[in-house]
Amino acid sequence: MEMSKNLSPICFITPDAEDAGKVEATVRTALEAGIRWVQYRRKSGTRRQLYDNAKKLRELTAQFAALFIVNDYVDIALAVCADGVHIGQDDLPLKEARKIMGEKIIGLSTHNISQALEAYRGGADYIGFGPIFHTDTKDAGAPKGPQAIAAIKQTVSMPVFGIGGITPGNVVRVLKEGCDGVAVSSGIFKGEITANVVNFLYNIANKG
């Protein structure tokens, strides 16, 4: 399936860390290794801190011509000229986010077919679906398994990205179910970042 709005087949979700310098260094290393889509995710800190951090990451990703998405915060996404925003089920409703974001990218986290359909009908540019495997990064319910992707892809004709516990070792299982790509956090930043990215990109390109 052709990617909407130049979406890369792998989205790197930044670690939810207070050390902004460490996050920036992690993102730089991932970009140097070949990542071309970064989602800034931070669940704590002041809005000013979030803005300052997002602004630096926007500048950094621009150096690599990489897509930059801000998680949750529509206002910060606009303020730093991000390419878009990714929202969850408890965030600003998709309809209202679209009014604010205009033609910018909007992604939506989904956990079942009903939510995926709602996102599709509401005009989201892509959906994240999961968790596919067990993950400690975010509490999003029981693992769905790679096979759940096939049912989602049969229901909605839009880019679907698997998320949750995805590693270089299991990414092919997800892609073979028809997924358009994957969103990855600890699978990249835990361990050797460059090696993780290279392995991900190789397996995605060659399907294992």
C-alpha positions as CSV (number, residue, x, y, z in Angstrom):
1,M,0.0,0.0,0.0
2,E,1.3,3.5,-0.9
3,M,2.2,5.4,2.2
4,S,0.0,8.4,3.0
5,K,1.9,11.7,3.4
6,N,5.3,10.1,3.1
7,L,5.0,7.9,6.2
8,S,8.1,5.7,6.7
9,P,7.6,2.0,7.5
10,I,9.1,2.5,10.9
11,C,8.2,5.2,13.5
12,F,10.6,5.6,16.4
13,I,8.8,6.7,19.6
14,T,11.1,8.5,21.9
15,P,11.8,7.2,25.4
16,D,9.6,8.8,28.1
17,A,12.6,10.3,30.0
18,E,13.2,13.5,32.0
19,D,16.7,13.9,30.6
20,A,16.0,15.9,27.5
21,G,19.7,15.8,26.5
22,K,19.7,12.0,26.6
23,V,16.5,11.9,24.5
24,E,18.0,14.2,21.9
25,A,21.2,12.2,21.8
26,T,19.1,9.0,21.4
27,V,17.1,10.5,18.5
28,R,20.2,11.8,16.8
29,T,21.8,8.3,16.9
30,A,18.6,6.7,15.5
31,L,18.4,9.3,12.7
32,E,22.1,8.8,11.8
33,A,21.3,5.0,11.6
34,G,18.5,5.6,9.2
35,I,15.3,6.4,11.0
36,R,13.1,8.9,9.1
37,W,10.1,9.2,11.4
38,V,10.2,10.3,15.0
39,Q,7.3,10.6,17.4
40,Y,8.1,12.7,20.5
41,R,6.4,11.1,23.5
42,R,6.6,12.5,27.1
43,K,4.0,12.0,29.8
44,S,5.5,14.2,32.5
45,G,7.1,17.7,32.8
46,T,5.6,21.1,32.3
47,R,4.2,22.3,29.0
48,R,7.1,24.7,28.6
49,Q,9.5,21.8,29.0
50,L,7.6,19.8,26.5
51,Y,7.6,22.7,24.0
52,D,11.3,23.3,24.5
53,N,12.2,19.6,24.0
54,A,9.9,19.3,21.0
55,K,11.3,22.4,19.4
56,K,14.9,20.9,19.6
57,L,13.7,17.6,18.2
58,R,11.9,19.4,15.3
59,E,15.1,21.2,14.4
60,L,17.1,17.9,14.7
61,T,14.7,15.9,12.5
62,A,14.6,18.6,9.9
63,Q,18.4,18.2,9.5
64,F,17.7,14.6,8.3
65,A,14.5,15.4,6.4
66,A,12.7,13.2,8.8
67,L,9.0,13.3,9.7
68,F,8.3,14.6,13.2
69,I,5.1,13.9,15.1
70,V,4.2,15.1,18.6
71,N,2.4,12.7,20.8
72,D,-0.9,13.9,22.5
73,Y,-0.4,17.7,22.3
74,V,-2.0,19.4,19.3
75,D,-1.0,22.9,20.5
76,I,2.7,21.9,20.9
77,A,2.7,20.1,17.5
78,L,1.5,23.3,15.9
79,A,3.8,25.6,17.9
80,V,7.0,23.8,16.8
81,C,5.8,23.3,13.2
82,A,5.7,19.5,13.6
83,D,4.5,17.4,10.6
84,G,1.6,16.2,12.7
85,V,0.2,14.8,16.0
86,H,-0.5,11.3,17.3
87,I,-3.5,11.1,19.7
88,G,-4.9,8.4,21.9
89,Q,-8.5,7.4,22.7
90,D,-8.5,9.7,25.8
91,D,-7.1,12.7,24.0
92,L,-8.7,15.5,22.0
93,P,-11.4,13.9,19.7
94,L,-10.2,13.3,16.1
95,K,-12.8,15.7,14.7
96,E,-11.6,18.5,16.8
97,A,-8.0,17.7,16.3
98,R,-8.6,17.9,12.5
99,K,-10.1,21.4,12.8
100,I,-7.0,22.6,14.5
101,M,-4.3,20.6,12.5
102,G,-5.8,21.2,9.1
103,E,-4.0,19.1,6.5
104,K,-1.2,18.0,8.9
105,I,-0.8,14.4,9.7
106,I,-3.0,12.9,12.5
107,G,-2.5,9.4,13.8
108,L,-4.7,7.7,16.2
109,S,-4.0,4.8,18.7
110,T,-6.6,2.0,18.4
111,H,-7.0,-1.3,20.2
112,N,-9.9,-3.0,18.4
113,I,-11.8,-3.0,15.1
114,S,-14.5,-0.6,16.3
115,Q,-11.9,2.0,17.1
116,A,-10.1,1.4,13.8
117,L,-13.3,2.0,11.9
118,E,-14.0,5.2,13.8
119,A,-10.6,6.4,13.0
120,Y,-11.0,5.6,9.3
121,R,-14.4,7.2,9.1
122,G,-13.1,10.2,11.0
123,G,-10.3,10.9,8.5
124,A,-7.2,9.9,10.4
125,D,-4.1,9.6,8.2
126,Y,-3.0,6.4,9.9
127,I,-3.7,4.3,12.9
128,G,-1.4,2.6,15.5
129,F,-2.9,-0.8,16.5
130,G,-1.8,-2.9,19.4
131,P,-0.3,-3.9,21.6
132,I,0.8,-6.7,19.3
133,F,3.1,-8.3,21.8
134,H,3.7,-7.8,25.5
135,T,5.2,-4.4,26.3
136,D,6.4,-2.6,29.4
137,T,6.5,0.7,27.7
138,K,2.8,1.4,28.0
139,D,-0.1,-0.3,29.6
140,A,-2.5,-0.8,26.7
141,G,-4.1,-4.1,27.6
142,A,-3.4,-7.7,26.7
143,P,-1.4,-8.5,23.6
144,K,-3.5,-8.9,20.4
145,G,-1.0,-11.0,18.5
146,P,0.2,-10.4,14.9
147,Q,-2.8,-12.2,13.5
148,A,-5.1,-9.4,14.7
149,I,-3.5,-7.1,12.1
150,A,-5.1,-9.0,9.2
151,A,-8.6,-8.4,10.5
152,I,-7.9,-4.7,10.8
153,K,-6.5,-4.5,7.3
154,Q,-9.6,-6.2,5.9
155,T,-11.8,-3.6,7.7
156,V,-10.1,-0.3,6.9
157,S,-8.3,0.9,3.8
158,M,-5.7,3.1,5.5
159,P,-2.2,2.7,6.8
160,V,-2.0,0.5,9.8
161,F,1.1,0.4,12.1
162,G,1.6,-2.3,14.6
163,I,2.8,-1.2,18.0
164,G,3.8,-3.0,21.3
165,G,6.7,-5.2,22.0
166,I,8.0,-5.2,18.4
167,T,11.7,-6.1,17.9
168,P,14.0,-6.8,14.9
169,G,13.4,-10.4,15.7
170,N,9.6,-10.4,15.4
171,V,8.9,-7.5,13.0
172,V,8.6,-9.8,10.0
173,R,5.7,-11.7,11.7
174,V,3.8,-8.4,12.0
175,L,4.5,-7.3,8.4
176,K,3.5,-10.6,7.0
177,E,0.0,-10.0,8.4
178,G,-0.4,-7.0,6.1
179,C,0.8,-4.2,8.4
180,D,2.0,-1.1,6.6
181,G,4.7,-0.5,9.2
182,V,5.6,-0.5,12.9
183,A,5.9,2.0,15.7
184,V,8.8,1.1,18.0
185,S,10.2,2.5,21.3
186,S,12.2,0.2,23.5
187,G,13.0,-2.1,20.6
188,I,15.2,0.7,19.3
189,F,16.5,2.6,22.4
190,K,17.3,-0.4,24.6
191,G,20.7,-1.8,23.9
192,E,22.7,-0.8,20.9
193,I,20.6,1.8,19.0
194,T,22.5,1.8,15.7
195,A,22.5,-2.0,15.5
196,N,18.8,-2.1,16.4
197,V,17.9,0.4,13.7
198,V,20.0,-1.4,11.1
199,N,18.4,-4.7,11.9
200,F,14.9,-3.3,11.8
201,L,15.5,-1.6,8.5
202,Y,17.1,-4.7,7.0
203,N,14.3,-7.0,8.1
204,I,11.6,-4.6,7.0
205,A,13.2,-4.2,3.5
206,N,13.8,-7.9,3.1
207,K,10.9,-9.3,5.1
208,G,13.4,-11.4,7.1
